[in-house]
Amino acid sequence: MLSRKKIERDESLPWSLFIYPARYIARRREQQTLNALIRAQPKSNIDAEEKLLYLLAAMTAQAADVDRSQIHTAIATLKAHKSVLYPLINK
C-alpha cells in the first residue's frame, strides 16, 4: 500500500533533502494539533460533532499516528455528548 509517509521517506527523490525540514515541522505541528484536539473538551453538541468528525477524518486518512490511550482520552471527552453523537455513529 502506498502511503504519504512512504512517499515522503523515499530518499532517492532529488528534492527529498530540501523538503525534509519542512516535512519534519509539518509532521510535528500535525501531531501537536491532533493532541490538542484529542484533549479538548467540547462545550456544546455542535463542538462535539465537529470533534468527532475531525478525529474520524484524521484516523481514516492515517494522517497521524494515534495510540490507544489517545483514543480513550478522546472518548472520555465526548461521553458527555453521547446522546447526540450516538445517532451520528449509527448512520
PERAZI-V392849 format. One record per pair of residues at least 12 apart in sequence whose C-alpha atoms are under 10 Angstrom apart, sorted by the first residue. I is the first residue (numbers start at 1). J is the second residue. Records with the same first field share a line. If there is no record, write none. Layout:
I: J + J
//
This chain:
3: 61 + 62 + 63
4: 61 + 62 + 63
5: 27 + 62 + 63 + 64
8: 20 + 23
9: 23
27: 63 + 64
28: 64
30: 63 + 64
31: 63 + 64 + 65 + 66
34: 54 + 55 + 58 + 63 + 64 + 65 + 66 + 70
35: 64 + 66 + 70 + 73 + 74
37: 51 + 52 + 54 + 55 + 74
38: 51 + 52 + 54 + 55 + 66 + 70 + 71 + 72 + 73 + 74 + 75 + 76 + 77 + 78
39: 70 + 73 + 74 + 75 + 76 + 77
40: 73 + 74 + 77 + 78
41: 74 + 76 + 77 + 78 + 80
42: 77 + 78 + 80 + 81
43: 80 + 81
44: 80 + 81
45: 78 + 80 + 81 + 82 + 83 + 84 + 85
46: 81 + 84 + 85
47: 78 + 81
48: 77 + 78 + 79 + 80 + 81 + 82 + 84 + 85
49: 78 + 81 + 84 + 85 + 88
51: 74 + 77 + 78
52: 74 + 75 + 78 + 85 + 88 + 89
53: 88 + 89
55: 71 + 74
//
